[in-house]
Amino acid sequence: MGLRWGLAVVVCVTMVSGVWAQNGKENGVLVVVEKGAMSLGIVDPVSGRLVASVPEGGKTGHEVAVSPDGRYAYVPIYGDSGVGKPGTDGQRLVVIDVAAHAVVGSLDFGHGVRPHLPVLGKDGRLYVTTELDHSVTVVDLGADFKTLTIVGSIPTGQAESHMLALSHDGRLGYTANVGPGTVSVLDLEARKTLAVIPVGAPTQRIAVSMDDKWVFTADQTKPELVVIDAAARKVSRRIALPGLGYGGAVTPDGRWFLIAVPEVKVVAVVDLGTMAVVKTIAVPALPQAVLVRPDGKVAYVSCDVSDQVAEIAVGSWSVERLIGTGKVADGMAWAGK
C-alpha cells in the first residue's frame, strides 16, 4: 500500500468513526434497509448523507431493528418474493455492526420461514415474524447482543403474519396478517394467541399508540386507517385517508400518527385527539415506512422507487431535505438514543 493511499484510508476511517462518536453513542444514526441493493444503509443525520452501505450477504432483507445499546442492527433475510407470492424462502437473520459497517453474526432459523419484521421487546429479547411458520419467533440476544439464540415461538393462528408491533408495557404483541386481513393479539409471556380480529383482506402494517389503548393498521381494500380498541379487541373506528395507507408511526408525545399513502405520494398526519387527518405532506414516489426519531422532532419516510428518505420536521410538517440512499429504501431504525 502506498503512502498516499494509506493516508486516504486513515482519513476515511477517522471520518466514519467521528460520525459514530458524534451521533451513534450520544444521539444516533439512521439505518435504512436498501432492499434493491440487498444492503443496509447507514445515514449521518447531521449531514443527511449516506455514510455506508453494508452488504447483507446476497439475499434481500426488508426490515431492521437495533440492539439496546444501538451498536448492532438486526436484519432478517426474507427472500426474493413479495408476501404470499412464490419465491425463495429466507431462513437467516444477520447481525451488522453499525460502527464497523460489517456483518458480525447471523442466526439460522433452520428452515425457510420468510423472517420479516424484528422488534426489540421490553424484556430485551428480539421478536421476529416468521411467516411460513405462522408465528413470531423469540430470540435471546446474548450478553454481547450479537450471539443470538432462538428461545421460543408464539403462534399467530394466521398465515402471512408479516408485521409486528408490541405494547409499550411489554405484555402484548399484534401482528398484521396480510392475506387473511386480520390482526392477531399475542400474549408475549404465555406465548399464545389471545384473539384474532377481522380487519379487511388484505391488510398491511401495524402500530400501537403510546398509551397502548389503540392499535392501528391499514385496510388494503379501501382508503381507511383502521383503529382497534386494544382493551375490547375489536375495530373501534375507521379514519378516511386520501388513498390506501401503508406504514405508519406514532410520535413520542402520543399526539400524532403519521401514515404513508403511496398511491398519492403523501404522508397523512392524524390528530389522535380528534381521530382525523389534519395535514398531508407531499413526498417522493412510493413512501413505505415512517420512523419518528426518539426526540420527537423529526420523522423519516422511506420512499421506495425514489431511493430516498424524506426528512420531515414534526409540528411544522415540512420536508426539510431528501436523503439519498441505496436502491429501494424500505425499513428503518434509529441506532442510538
URSUL-V893398 format. One record per residue. N is the residue number from 1. RES is the residue in three letters. PHI is phi in degrees with one decimal (NA if undefined). D_FIRST is the distance of its C-alpha to the first C-alpha in Angstrom with 2 decimals. Layout:
N&RES&PHI&D_FIRST + N&RES&PHI&D_FIRST
This chain:
1&MET&NA&0.00 + 2&GLY&-72.3&3.84 + 3&LEU&-60.0&6.67 + 4&ARG&-61.8&8.45 + 5&TRP&-65.4&6.47 + 6&GLY&-62.4&6.24 + 7&LEU&-64.8&9.84 + 8&ALA&-62.5&10.80 + 9&VAL&-63.9&10.18 + 10&VAL&-61.5&12.13 + 11&VAL&-63.1&14.75 + 12&CYS&-61.7&15.23 + 13&VAL&-62.9&15.78 + 14&THR&-63.7&18.03 + 15&MET&-62.5&20.03 + 16&VAL&-65.2&20.64 + 17&SER&-63.4&21.63 + 18&GLY&-64.1&23.87 + 19&VAL&-60.0&25.64 + 20&TRP&-67.3&26.40 + 21&ALA&-64.7&27.59 + 22&GLN&-75.4&29.79 + 23&ASN&-110.2&31.11 + 24&GLY&-74.8&30.47 + 25&LYS&-83.2&32.28 + 26&GLU&-97.8&34.92 + 27&ASN&-112.6&35.53 + 28&GLY&134.4&33.58 + 29&VAL&-128.6&31.49 + 30&LEU&-93.2&32.86 + 31&VAL&-112.9&31.72 + 32&VAL&-133.3&32.83 + 33&VAL&-72.4&33.06 + 34&GLU&-98.7&31.76 + 35&LYS&-58.0&34.14 + 36&GLY&-73.9&33.40 + 37&ALA&-104.9&29.65 + 38&MET&54.3&30.14 + 39&SER&-147.1&28.01 + 40&LEU&-111.7&28.63 + 41&GLY&-87.2&28.02 + 42&ILE&-119.1&27.45 + 43&VAL&-114.7&29.05 + 44&ASP&-77.8&29.03 + 45&PRO&-73.0&32.81 + 46&VAL&-76.3&32.63 + 47&SER&-83.3&30.67 + 48&GLY&68.9&31.90 + 49&ARG&-119.7&28.53 + 50&LEU&-72.9&26.76 + 51&VAL&-85.8&23.78 + 52&ALA&-159.5&22.65 + 53&SER&-125.2&24.11 + 54&VAL&-101.1&23.81 + 55&PRO&-60.0&24.76 + 56&GLU&-89.3&27.86 + 57&GLY&114.7&27.49 + 58&GLY&91.1&29.16 + 59&LYS&-129.9&32.60 + 60&THR&-99.2&34.25 + 61&GLY&-99.2&35.08 + 62&HIS&-117.8&37.57 + 63&GLU&-131.7&37.98 + 64&VAL&-149.3&36.20 + 65&ALA&-134.7&37.24 + 66&VAL&-125.7&35.50 + 67&SER&-69.7&35.95 + 68&PRO&-57.9&38.33 + 69&ASP&-90.4&35.57 + 70&GLY&76.4&33.73 + 71&ARG&-82.4&30.51 + 72&TYR&-115.4&30.77 + 73&ALA&-111.8&31.85 + 74&TYR&-114.5&34.00 + 75&VAL&-123.1&34.11 + 76&PRO&-68.5&36.71 + 77&ILE&-95.2&35.85 + 78&TYR&-73.8&39.07 + 79&GLY&127.9&38.60 + 80&ASP&-113.0&38.98 + 81&SER&-119.5&42.60 + 82&GLY&-88.9&44.77 + 83&VAL&-60.2&47.14 + 84&GLY&77.6&49.99 + 85&LYS&-108.8&48.55 + 86&PRO&-63.7&47.45 + 87&GLY&156.7&43.81 + 88&THR&-73.1&41.46 + 89&ASP&-107.9&42.22 + 90&GLY&-64.9&39.30 + 91&GLN&-143.1&39.48 + 92&ARG&-126.4&36.39 + 93&LEU&-130.1&35.26 + 94&VAL&-104.9&31.61 + 95&VAL&-110.3&30.45 + 96&ILE&-115.5&27.63 + 97&ASP&-77.8&26.09 + 98&VAL&-66.2&26.49 + 99&ALA&-75.4&24.13 + 100&ALA&-83.6&21.30 + 101&HIS&59.2&21.88 + 102&ALA&-148.5&22.17 + 103&VAL&-73.6&25.08 + 104&VAL&-121.5&25.99 + 105&GLY&-173.6&29.40 + 106&SER&-156.9&32.15 + 107&LEU&-128.8&35.89 + 108&ASP&-102.6&37.76 + 109&PHE&-78.5&41.34 + 110&GLY&93.8&42.36 + 111&HIS&-162.8&43.59 + 112&GLY&-66.8&43.37 + 113&VAL&-128.2&44.65 + 114&ARG&51.2&42.95 + 115&PRO&-64.1&41.78 + 116&HIS&-125.8&41.75 + 117&LEU&-103.1&42.28 + 118&PRO&-97.8&41.08 + 119&VAL&-133.9&42.93 + 120&LEU&-80.0&42.53 + 121&GLY&-85.9&45.98 + 122&LYS&-63.7&47.66 + 123&ASP&-82.9&47.58 + 124&GLY&83.3&43.77 + 125&ARG&-95.1&43.70 + 126&LEU&-100.4&42.20 + 127&TYR&-109.6&44.76 + 128&VAL&-125.8&43.56 + 129&THR&-68.0&45.79 + 130&THR&-124.2&45.94 + 131&GLU&-54.7&47.93 + 132&LEU&-71.0&48.93 + 133&ASP&-94.1&50.28 + 134&HIS&52.6&52.26 + 135&SER&-153.2&50.85 + 136&VAL&-116.0&48.58 + 137&THR&-93.5&46.40 + 138&VAL&-99.4&46.02 + 139&VAL&-123.1&42.66 + 140&ASP&-85.1&42.05 + 141&LEU&-88.7&38.62 + 142&GLY&76.3&38.52 + 143&ALA&-65.2&38.03 + 144&ASP&-96.3&34.32 + 145&PHE&65.6&35.00 + 146&LYS&-135.1&32.72 + 147&THR&-102.0&34.73 + 148&LEU&-91.2&37.24 + 149&THR&-139.1&40.61 + 150&ILE&-74.9&43.46 + 151&VAL&-119.7&46.59 + 152&GLY&175.1&49.13 + 153&SER&-148.7&50.26 + 154&ILE&-119.6&52.67 + 155&PRO&-70.2&54.66 + 156&THR&-99.1&55.11 + 157&GLY&74.0&58.03 + 158&GLN&-143.1&56.66 + 159&ALA&-80.7&54.33 + 160&GLU&55.5&51.23 + 161&SER&-74.4&50.69 + 162&HIS&-92.7&47.72 + 163&MET&-117.8&47.41 + 164&LEU&-144.5&48.17 + 165&ALA&-135.2&49.15 + 166&LEU&-114.5&50.23 + 167&SER&-68.0&52.96 + 168&HIS&-72.1&51.89 + 169&ASP&-84.7&54.18 + 170&GLY&80.1&52.18 + 171&ARG&-93.9&55.22 + 172&LEU&-122.6&55.06 + 173&GLY&-124.2&52.78 + 174&TYR&-134.1&53.50 + 175&THR&-111.5&52.11 + 176&ALA&-90.7&52.53 + 177&ASN&-97.7&53.64 + 178&VAL&-58.9&52.89 + 179&GLY&-60.7&55.17 + 180&PRO&-66.2&58.10 + 181&GLY&71.0&58.01 + 182&THR&-133.4&58.46 + 183&VAL&-122.5&57.04 + 184&SER&-94.6&57.05 + 185&VAL&-103.0&57.72 + 186&LEU&-117.0&56.13 + 187&ASP&-89.3&57.02 + 188&LEU&-69.4&53.65 + 189&GLU&-75.3&55.19 + 190&ALA&-78.9&57.74 + 191&ARG&57.0&55.31 + 192&LYS&-146.8&57.94 + 193&THR&-83.2&58.90 + 194&LEU&-96.4&61.56 + 195&ALA&-164.2&62.31 + 196&VAL&-127.5&61.33 + 197&ILE&-107.0&62.07 + 198&PRO&-68.5&62.73 + 199&VAL&-125.4&61.03 + 200&GLY&155.9&60.85 + 201&ALA&-91.7&59.11 + 202&PRO&-88.9&56.27 + 203&THR&-129.5&54.92 + 204&GLN&-144.5&51.43 + 205&ARG&64.3&49.49 + 206&ILE&-160.7&50.90 + 207&ALA&-154.4&50.90 + 208&VAL&-125.7&53.08 + 209&SER&-65.5&54.64 + 210&MET&-63.7&53.69 + 211&ASP&-93.1&57.16 + 212&ASP&66.3&56.95 + 213&LYS&-82.1&60.18 + 214&TRP&-126.1&58.83 + 215&VAL&-120.7&56.55 + 216&PHE&-115.1&55.34 + 217&THR&-145.5&54.52 + 218&ALA&-115.4&54.77 + 219&ASP&-68.9&57.39 + 220&GLN&-95.6&55.94 + 221&THR&-102.5&59.43 + 222&LYS&-153.9&60.37 + 223&PRO&-76.8&58.76 + 224&GLU&-141.7&59.40 + 225&LEU&-88.4&57.68 + 226&VAL&-94.5&59.39 + 227&VAL&-110.4&60.18 + 228&ILE&-101.1&61.05 + 229&ASP&-76.4&63.14 + 230&ALA&-66.1&61.25 + 231&ALA&-72.8&64.38 + 232&ALA&-80.7&66.63 + 233&ARG&56.6&63.92 + 234&LYS&-153.9&65.08 + 235&VAL&-65.2&64.25 + 236&SER&-93.3&65.67 + 237&ARG&-163.3&65.08 + 238&ARG&-129.5&63.10 + 239&ILE&-111.3&61.60 + 240&ALA&-63.8&61.51 + 241&LEU&-118.8&58.12 + 242&PRO&-75.7&57.44 + 243&GLY&-176.1&55.95 + 244&LEU&-64.7&54.72 + 245&GLY&-80.2&52.72 + 246&TYR&-140.8&49.46 + 247&GLY&-70.6&47.11 + 248&GLY&-149.6&48.36 + 249&ALA&-152.7&47.97 + 250&VAL&-96.0&50.26 + 251&THR&-73.0&49.49 + 252&PRO&-57.5&49.38 + 253&ASP&-79.2&52.70 + 254&GLY&77.2&54.35 + 255&ARG&-88.1&55.77 + 256&TRP&-126.0&53.91 + 257&PHE&-121.9&52.71 + 258&LEU&-106.9&50.23 + 259&ILE&-133.5&50.16 + 260&ALA&-73.2&48.23 + 261&VAL&-124.6&50.54 + 262&PRO&-59.6&48.39 + 263&GLU&-68.0&51.09 + 264&VAL&-116.4&51.92 + 265&LYS&56.6&48.45 + 266&VAL&-138.1&49.55 + 267&VAL&-110.8&49.29 + 268&ALA&-94.3&52.79 + 269&VAL&-104.9&53.56 + 270&VAL&-102.9&56.33 + 271&ASP&-79.6&58.37 + 272&LEU&-77.0&59.02 + 273&GLY&-77.2&62.12 + 274&THR&-100.9&63.82 + 275&MET&55.2&61.92 + 276&ALA&-145.3&61.50 + 277&VAL&-71.6&58.77 + 278&VAL&-115.6&58.80 + 279&LYS&-161.9&55.81 + 280&THR&-124.7&53.51 + 281&ILE&-122.6&50.08 + 282&ALA&-71.5&48.61 + 283&VAL&-136.4&45.05 + 284&PRO&-62.9&42.94 + 285&ALA&-60.9&43.91 + 286&LEU&55.6&44.39 + 287&PRO&-60.9&43.94 + 288&GLN&-115.7&43.46 + 289&ALA&-116.2&42.87 + 290&VAL&-124.8&43.66 + 291&LEU&-128.3&42.04 + 292&VAL&-97.7&43.57 + 293&ARG&-60.8&41.35 + 294&PRO&-55.8&42.75 + 295&ASP&-78.7&43.91 + 296&GLY&76.9&46.02 + 297&LYS&-89.8&44.97 + 298&VAL&-134.8&42.84 + 299&ALA&-116.2&43.10 + 300&TYR&-108.6&40.29 + 301&VAL&-126.4&41.35 + 302&SER&-78.9&39.09 + 303&CYS&-117.3&40.02 + 304&ASP&-45.8&39.39 + 305&VAL&-70.9&39.30 + 306&SER&-85.4&38.23 + 307&ASP&55.6&34.85 + 308&GLN&-141.9&35.62 + 309&VAL&-118.3&36.89 + 310&ALA&-87.6&39.80 + 311&GLU&-102.3&40.04 + 312&ILE&-111.9&43.73 + 313&ALA&-78.1&45.31 + 314&VAL&-71.2&47.90 + 315&GLY&105.7&51.32 + 316&SER&-82.8&50.87 + 317&TRP&56.5&49.65 + 318&SER&-112.5&47.48 + 319&VAL&-77.5&44.14 + 320&GLU&-79.8&41.88 + 321&ARG&-167.8&38.83 + 322&LEU&-113.0&37.21 + 323&ILE&-106.0&33.80 + 324&GLY&-73.4&31.80 + 325&THR&-128.3&30.48 + 326&GLY&-71.0&29.35 + 327&LYS&-64.7&32.02 + 328&VAL&60.4&35.43 + 329&ALA&-67.1&35.40 + 330&ASP&-138.7&37.73 + 331&GLY&-64.2&38.06 + 332&MET&-136.3&36.84 + 333&ALA&-153.3&36.75 + 334&TRP&-106.6&36.19 + 335&ALA&-99.1&33.68 + 336&GLY&141.3&34.95 + 337&LYS&-100.4&38.27
